[in-house]
Amino acid sequence: MFDTVVIATDGSQSVRRAVTVALDLAERFDATVHALYVVDASEVESSPESVRDQFRAALEESGEEALESVRGSTTRDVVSAVREGRPAAEICAYAREVDADVVATGTRGRHGENRFLIGSVAERVVRTCDRPVLTVRQLQEDSD
């Protein structure tokens, strides 16, 4: 039923439960796991030009740390990728590229704390992705 699971992560504490649920799903179905971090191009482009390259590198490093956190949460092999672009669009494109059966994401990320119920990236993925999307709400006791 699920052969390929994509986990979209931004490295925030609120995505931990989504990672756990997605990895459990992958384990149950013996699915291939892909972990994806997207460097938000609009954040990079809106930064001062004099620090743009350093900022991009810092975000890429954060992405690698987020992906390492996913890899460290399982004994399964995890295919990982860092992309740059509009996060929701990149998540959907990646899911199509790897022929994902499901995309898992948290409902609140680094910038979603002020959103009501669901983060803006997660909401856009739900609305635009042509693959099933599993959104995982952070439980109250898991909050930052």
N, C-alpha and C positions, 0 to 999 in steps of 0.2 A: 504494500500500500504506500509506504513512504520509503523511497530508495535514496533520496537526496534531500538533506535538511540544510537550509542556509540560516545561520544565526547572524543577525545584524547587531553589532555592538558598537557602543560609543565609549566604552570603558567606564561608564558611571556605575556607582553602587546600585542604582535602581535597575540595572540590566542583569544583575546576578541571578535573580529568580528566573528570568527568561532563558538564560544560559542553562540553568539546571533543568528546567522543563524540556527544553529542546534537546539536550543531551540524553535525557531519559527517553524521549520519543525515539531518538536515533538508536539508542541501545535496544529498545523493544522491537524495532523493525530491522535491526542490523543495517541501518542506513549510513551512507557516506555523509560526513559532516563538513560543511564549509562555514568558516567564520569570516565575516567581512566588516571592515572598518572603512568609513568614508571620511576623508578630509573634506570639510565643507569649503568649496572653492569661494563662496561669497565671503566667508570669514577671512580667508587669505587675501582676497582682492580688496577688502575694505581696510586692511591693515596698512600702516604707513609703508611706502615703498622701500624706505631705508631698512626696514626690518622684515620685509615680506619673506625673503628666502629663509631667514632664521625661524620665523613663525611657522612656515610650511614644514620645515625640518622638525620643529618641536611637535607639531600636530602628527606628523608621520611617526615620530618616536612614541607618542602617546598611543597611536594606533597599534604599533607593534606590541606595546605593553598590554593593551586590551586583548589583542589576539593571543598573546602568551597566557593571559589569564584564562581564556577559553581552553587553550591546549592543556593547561595545568589542572583543569577541572575534570579531565577524563583520561582514561587509558586508551581511548580510541584515537586513530589517526585523524587529524584535522587539517583539511586544506584551508589555507588562510590567504587573504588578499587585503591590500590597502589600495583604495581607489581615491581619486580626487574628482569632485564635481558636486552636483546637487544631491544631497544624501538620498532622498527618496527615489529619484530617477536612477541613481547608480545602483541602489539596492535592487530595484525592479529589473534593471538591465542585467545585473549579475545573475539574478535568479533565472532569467531566461537563458543566459549563456550556459549555465551548468545544468539546465533542465531540472530545476528544483521542483520537488513535490510540495514543499511548504517552506515559507519564510517565517522565522520566529524573531520577534522583537519585543522589547519592553515598551511600556506605555508612557514612560517618562524618562527622558534622557538628560543630558547636561543642560540643555536649554528649555526643557519641558516642565520644569518645576512650577512655573507660573501658569501652565495650561490647565484647563479643567478637564479631568477624566483621562485624556489621551494626549500624548505629545504631538507636536505638529508634524514631525517626520513620520512617526508611526501612523498618524491619521492619513497622511498623503500616500504612504505605502498601501494601507488598507484600501484606499479609494482608487489607486492607479495600477496596482500590481495585477498582472494576469495570472498569478499563482495564488493558491490559498495562503493566507497570512494568519499566523497564530500570534495574537498579542497577549502578553503576560503581564498582569498587573502586579505591582510590588505590594506585598503585604505590609500592613501598618508597622508591625514589629521589625521589619527589614529596613525601615526608612532611615535616611541619612541623619 
